[in-house]
């Protein structure tokens, strides 16, 4: 099974933020920018206002898993950043997954 490639350093995050292509819903904000490599890359940003480290890590795992299960429905190759809102901390997997799919459709990159 292939691992998800992550955006790791500040320069990569700033590159995606500079595209100014974002949409939001009740739980998440999603930034995207096309990349030149042949893979999707995912970055997740969660503020301490969302919760303690256990809550933030659990949310991060939910995002990564829902992205892994749905990355085959994304057109082309993109760098994607998911930013959590405070309301997302108590949501389950299906609610987070539907929020991510909703944002992919708003960006018009969902097949």
PyMOL CGO cylinders between C-alpha atoms (Angstrom):
from pymol import cmd
from pymol.cgo import CYLINDER

trace = [
    CYLINDER, 0.00, 0.00, 0.00, 1.37, 3.41, -0.98, 0.3, 1, 1, 1, 1, 1, 1,
    CYLINDER, 1.37, 3.41, -0.98, 1.85, 6.05, 1.69, 0.3, 1, 1, 1, 1, 1, 1,
    CYLINDER, 1.85, 6.05, 1.69, 0.37, 9.52, 1.32, 0.3, 1, 1, 1, 1, 1, 1,
    CYLINDER, 0.37, 9.52, 1.32, 3.02, 12.08, 0.46, 0.3, 1, 1, 1, 1, 1, 1,
    CYLINDER, 3.02, 12.08, 0.46, 2.89, 14.96, 2.92, 0.3, 1, 1, 1, 1, 1, 1,
    CYLINDER, 2.89, 14.96, 2.92, 3.69, 18.63, 2.65, 0.3, 1, 1, 1, 1, 1, 1,
    CYLINDER, 3.69, 18.63, 2.65, 6.29, 19.00, 5.35, 0.3, 1, 1, 1, 1, 1, 1,
    CYLINDER, 6.29, 19.00, 5.35, 8.02, 22.36, 5.50, 0.3, 1, 1, 1, 1, 1, 1,
    CYLINDER, 8.02, 22.36, 5.50, 6.84, 25.96, 5.62, 0.3, 1, 1, 1, 1, 1, 1,
    CYLINDER, 6.84, 25.96, 5.62, 8.03, 26.69, 2.07, 0.3, 1, 1, 1, 1, 1, 1,
    CYLINDER, 8.03, 26.69, 2.07, 5.73, 23.99, 0.65, 0.3, 1, 1, 1, 1, 1, 1,
    CYLINDER, 5.73, 23.99, 0.65, 2.76, 25.28, 2.67, 0.3, 1, 1, 1, 1, 1, 1,
    CYLINDER, 2.76, 25.28, 2.67, 3.43, 28.88, 1.60, 0.3, 1, 1, 1, 1, 1, 1,
    CYLINDER, 3.43, 28.88, 1.60, 3.60, 27.77, -2.04, 0.3, 1, 1, 1, 1, 1, 1,
    CYLINDER, 3.60, 27.77, -2.04, 0.06, 26.36, -1.81, 0.3, 1, 1, 1, 1, 1, 1,
    CYLINDER, 0.06, 26.36, -1.81, -1.26, 29.32, 0.20, 0.3, 1, 1, 1, 1, 1, 1,
    CYLINDER, -1.26, 29.32, 0.20, 0.14, 31.71, -2.44, 0.3, 1, 1, 1, 1, 1, 1,
    CYLINDER, 0.14, 31.71, -2.44, -2.23, 30.23, -5.02, 0.3, 1, 1, 1, 1, 1, 1,
    CYLINDER, -2.23, 30.23, -5.02, -5.15, 31.81, -3.09, 0.3, 1, 1, 1, 1, 1, 1,
    CYLINDER, -5.15, 31.81, -3.09, -7.46, 29.06, -4.30, 0.3, 1, 1, 1, 1, 1, 1,
    CYLINDER, -7.46, 29.06, -4.30, -9.55, 28.06, -1.29, 0.3, 1, 1, 1, 1, 1, 1,
    CYLINDER, -9.55, 28.06, -1.29, -13.03, 26.98, -0.36, 0.3, 1, 1, 1, 1, 1, 1,
    CYLINDER, -13.03, 26.98, -0.36, -14.51, 26.34, 3.06, 0.3, 1, 1, 1, 1, 1, 1,
    CYLINDER, -14.51, 26.34, 3.06, -17.42, 24.61, 4.69, 0.3, 1, 1, 1, 1, 1, 1,
    CYLINDER, -17.42, 24.61, 4.69, -18.59, 24.28, 8.29, 0.3, 1, 1, 1, 1, 1, 1,
    CYLINDER, -18.59, 24.28, 8.29, -15.71, 22.03, 9.40, 0.3, 1, 1, 1, 1, 1, 1,
    CYLINDER, -15.71, 22.03, 9.40, -12.78, 22.55, 7.02, 0.3, 1, 1, 1, 1, 1, 1,
    CYLINDER, -12.78, 22.55, 7.02, -10.95, 24.97, 4.77, 0.3, 1, 1, 1, 1, 1, 1,
    CYLINDER, -10.95, 24.97, 4.77, -9.18, 23.52, 1.72, 0.3, 1, 1, 1, 1, 1, 1,
    CYLINDER, -9.18, 23.52, 1.72, -6.41, 25.14, -0.31, 0.3, 1, 1, 1, 1, 1, 1,
    CYLINDER, -6.41, 25.14, -0.31, -5.22, 23.58, -3.56, 0.3, 1, 1, 1, 1, 1, 1,
    CYLINDER, -5.22, 23.58, -3.56, -2.56, 24.25, -6.16, 0.3, 1, 1, 1, 1, 1, 1,
    CYLINDER, -2.56, 24.25, -6.16, -1.48, 22.05, -9.10, 0.3, 1, 1, 1, 1, 1, 1,
    CYLINDER, -1.48, 22.05, -9.10, 1.94, 20.46, -8.76, 0.3, 1, 1, 1, 1, 1, 1,
    CYLINDER, 1.94, 20.46, -8.76, 4.47, 19.06, -11.22, 0.3, 1, 1, 1, 1, 1, 1,
    CYLINDER, 4.47, 19.06, -11.22, 5.16, 15.72, -9.54, 0.3, 1, 1, 1, 1, 1, 1,
    CYLINDER, 5.16, 15.72, -9.54, 3.04, 12.70, -10.40, 0.3, 1, 1, 1, 1, 1, 1,
    CYLINDER, 3.04, 12.70, -10.40, 1.42, 12.37, -6.96, 0.3, 1, 1, 1, 1, 1, 1,
    CYLINDER, 1.42, 12.37, -6.96, -1.06, 14.19, -4.77, 0.3, 1, 1, 1, 1, 1, 1,
    CYLINDER, -1.06, 14.19, -4.77, 0.46, 15.75, -1.66, 0.3, 1, 1, 1, 1, 1, 1,
    CYLINDER, 0.46, 15.75, -1.66, -1.49, 16.48, 1.51, 0.3, 1, 1, 1, 1, 1, 1,
    CYLINDER, -1.49, 16.48, 1.51, -0.84, 18.98, 4.28, 0.3, 1, 1, 1, 1, 1, 1,
    CYLINDER, -0.84, 18.98, 4.28, -2.98, 19.26, 7.40, 0.3, 1, 1, 1, 1, 1, 1,
    CYLINDER, -2.98, 19.26, 7.40, -3.02, 22.30, 9.65, 0.3, 1, 1, 1, 1, 1, 1,
    CYLINDER, -3.02, 22.30, 9.65, -4.74, 22.18, 13.04, 0.3, 1, 1, 1, 1, 1, 1,
    CYLINDER, -4.74, 22.18, 13.04, -4.64, 25.00, 15.57, 0.3, 1, 1, 1, 1, 1, 1,
    CYLINDER, -4.64, 25.00, 15.57, -4.32, 24.41, 19.30, 0.3, 1, 1, 1, 1, 1, 1,
    CYLINDER, -4.32, 24.41, 19.30, -7.71, 26.10, 19.60, 0.3, 1, 1, 1, 1, 1, 1,
    CYLINDER, -7.71, 26.10, 19.60, -9.27, 22.95, 18.12, 0.3, 1, 1, 1, 1, 1, 1,
    CYLINDER, -9.27, 22.95, 18.12, -8.23, 20.80, 21.07, 0.3, 1, 1, 1, 1, 1, 1,
    CYLINDER, -8.23, 20.80, 21.07, -5.40, 19.11, 22.90, 0.3, 1, 1, 1, 1, 1, 1,
    CYLINDER, -5.40, 19.11, 22.90, -2.80, 16.96, 21.16, 0.3, 1, 1, 1, 1, 1, 1,
    CYLINDER, -2.80, 16.96, 21.16, -4.92, 13.81, 21.37, 0.3, 1, 1, 1, 1, 1, 1,
    CYLINDER, -4.92, 13.81, 21.37, -7.86, 15.51, 19.64, 0.3, 1, 1, 1, 1, 1, 1,
    CYLINDER, -7.86, 15.51, 19.64, -5.62, 17.09, 16.99, 0.3, 1, 1, 1, 1, 1, 1,
    CYLINDER, -5.62, 17.09, 16.99, -3.84, 13.81, 16.23, 0.3, 1, 1, 1, 1, 1, 1,
    CYLINDER, -3.84, 13.81, 16.23, -7.14, 11.92, 15.98, 0.3, 1, 1, 1, 1, 1, 1,
    CYLINDER, -7.14, 11.92, 15.98, -8.46, 14.54, 13.55, 0.3, 1, 1, 1, 1, 1, 1,
    CYLINDER, -8.46, 14.54, 13.55, -5.24, 14.30, 11.52, 0.3, 1, 1, 1, 1, 1, 1,
    CYLINDER, -5.24, 14.30, 11.52, -5.62, 10.51, 11.24, 0.3, 1, 1, 1, 1, 1, 1,
    CYLINDER, -5.62, 10.51, 11.24, -9.26, 10.89, 10.13, 0.3, 1, 1, 1, 1, 1, 1,
    CYLINDER, -9.26, 10.89, 10.13, -8.26, 13.38, 7.41, 0.3, 1, 1, 1, 1, 1, 1,
    CYLINDER, -8.26, 13.38, 7.41, -5.40, 11.24, 6.13, 0.3, 1, 1, 1, 1, 1, 1,
    CYLINDER, -5.40, 11.24, 6.13, -7.55, 8.11, 5.99, 0.3, 1, 1, 1, 1, 1, 1,
    CYLINDER, -7.55, 8.11, 5.99, -10.44, 9.80, 4.20, 0.3, 1, 1, 1, 1, 1, 1,
    CYLINDER, -10.44, 9.80, 4.20, -7.98, 11.36, 1.74, 0.3, 1, 1, 1, 1, 1, 1,
    CYLINDER, -7.98, 11.36, 1.74, -6.32, 7.96, 1.15, 0.3, 1, 1, 1, 1, 1, 1,
    CYLINDER, -6.32, 7.96, 1.15, -9.67, 6.33, 0.41, 0.3, 1, 1, 1, 1, 1, 1,
    CYLINDER, -9.67, 6.33, 0.41, -10.74, 9.09, -1.99, 0.3, 1, 1, 1, 1, 1, 1,
    CYLINDER, -10.74, 9.09, -1.99, -7.54, 10.16, -3.74, 0.3, 1, 1, 1, 1, 1, 1,
    CYLINDER, -7.54, 10.16, -3.74, -8.41, 8.07, -6.80, 0.3, 1, 1, 1, 1, 1, 1,
    CYLINDER, -8.41, 8.07, -6.80, -11.36, 10.41, -7.55, 0.3, 1, 1, 1, 1, 1, 1,
    CYLINDER, -11.36, 10.41, -7.55, -9.17, 13.55, -7.75, 0.3, 1, 1, 1, 1, 1, 1,
    CYLINDER, -9.17, 13.55, -7.75, -8.32, 14.86, -11.22, 0.3, 1, 1, 1, 1, 1, 1,
    CYLINDER, -8.32, 14.86, -11.22, -4.68, 15.55, -12.17, 0.3, 1, 1, 1, 1, 1, 1,
    CYLINDER, -4.68, 15.55, -12.17, -2.10, 16.11, -9.40, 0.3, 1, 1, 1, 1, 1, 1,
    CYLINDER, -2.10, 16.11, -9.40, -2.49, 18.69, -6.66, 0.3, 1, 1, 1, 1, 1, 1,
    CYLINDER, -2.49, 18.69, -6.66, -0.95, 19.93, -3.46, 0.3, 1, 1, 1, 1, 1, 1,
    CYLINDER, -0.95, 19.93, -3.46, -3.81, 20.08, -0.97, 0.3, 1, 1, 1, 1, 1, 1,
    CYLINDER, -3.81, 20.08, -0.97, -3.90, 21.70, 2.46, 0.3, 1, 1, 1, 1, 1, 1,
    CYLINDER, -3.90, 21.70, 2.46, -6.74, 20.97, 4.87, 0.3, 1, 1, 1, 1, 1, 1,
    CYLINDER, -6.74, 20.97, 4.87, -7.22, 23.43, 7.74, 0.3, 1, 1, 1, 1, 1, 1,
    CYLINDER, -7.22, 23.43, 7.74, -9.45, 22.34, 10.62, 0.3, 1, 1, 1, 1, 1, 1,
    CYLINDER, -9.45, 22.34, 10.62, -12.06, 24.59, 12.14, 0.3, 1, 1, 1, 1, 1, 1,
    CYLINDER, -12.06, 24.59, 12.14, -13.09, 24.40, 15.78, 0.3, 1, 1, 1, 1, 1, 1,
    CYLINDER, -13.09, 24.40, 15.78, -16.37, 22.64, 14.92, 0.3, 1, 1, 1, 1, 1, 1,
    CYLINDER, -16.37, 22.64, 14.92, -14.49, 19.68, 13.42, 0.3, 1, 1, 1, 1, 1, 1,
    CYLINDER, -14.49, 19.68, 13.42, -13.05, 18.36, 16.67, 0.3, 1, 1, 1, 1, 1, 1,
    CYLINDER, -13.05, 18.36, 16.67, -16.03, 16.24, 17.73, 0.3, 1, 1, 1, 1, 1, 1,
    CYLINDER, -16.03, 16.24, 17.73, -16.95, 14.88, 14.29, 0.3, 1, 1, 1, 1, 1, 1,
    CYLINDER, -16.95, 14.88, 14.29, -16.68, 11.26, 13.25, 0.3, 1, 1, 1, 1, 1, 1,
    CYLINDER, -16.68, 11.26, 13.25, -15.01, 9.77, 10.17, 0.3, 1, 1, 1, 1, 1, 1,
    CYLINDER, -15.01, 9.77, 10.17, -18.05, 9.92, 7.89, 0.3, 1, 1, 1, 1, 1, 1,
    CYLINDER, -18.05, 9.92, 7.89, -18.71, 13.60, 8.60, 0.3, 1, 1, 1, 1, 1, 1,
    CYLINDER, -18.71, 13.60, 8.60, -15.08, 14.53, 7.94, 0.3, 1, 1, 1, 1, 1, 1,
    CYLINDER, -15.08, 14.53, 7.94, -15.01, 12.42, 4.78, 0.3, 1, 1, 1, 1, 1, 1,
    CYLINDER, -15.01, 12.42, 4.78, -18.18, 14.04, 3.43, 0.3, 1, 1, 1, 1, 1, 1,
    CYLINDER, -18.18, 14.04, 3.43, -16.75, 17.51, 4.23, 0.3, 1, 1, 1, 1, 1, 1,
    CYLINDER, -16.75, 17.51, 4.23, -13.58, 16.69, 2.27, 0.3, 1, 1, 1, 1, 1, 1,
    CYLINDER, -13.58, 16.69, 2.27, -15.57, 15.35, -0.70, 0.3, 1, 1, 1, 1, 1, 1,
    CYLINDER, -15.57, 15.35, -0.70, -17.77, 18.46, -0.61, 0.3, 1, 1, 1, 1, 1, 1,
    CYLINDER, -17.77, 18.46, -0.61, -14.70, 20.71, -0.83, 0.3, 1, 1, 1, 1, 1, 1,
    CYLINDER, -14.70, 20.71, -0.83, -13.20, 18.64, -3.64, 0.3, 1, 1, 1, 1, 1, 1,
    CYLINDER, -13.20, 18.64, -3.64, -16.41, 19.12, -5.60, 0.3, 1, 1, 1, 1, 1, 1,
    CYLINDER, -16.41, 19.12, -5.60, -16.38, 22.89, -4.92, 0.3, 1, 1, 1, 1, 1, 1,
    CYLINDER, -16.38, 22.89, -4.92, -12.82, 23.03, -6.30, 0.3, 1, 1, 1, 1, 1, 1,
    CYLINDER, -12.82, 23.03, -6.30, -14.07, 21.05, -9.33, 0.3, 1, 1, 1, 1, 1, 1,
    CYLINDER, -14.07, 21.05, -9.33, -11.34, 18.43, -9.00, 0.3, 1, 1, 1, 1, 1, 1,
    CYLINDER, -11.34, 18.43, -9.00, -13.64, 15.55, -8.02, 0.3, 1, 1, 1, 1, 1, 1,
    CYLINDER, -13.64, 15.55, -8.02, -14.37, 13.09, -10.82, 0.3, 1, 1, 1, 1, 1, 1,
]
cmd.load_cgo(trace, "trace")
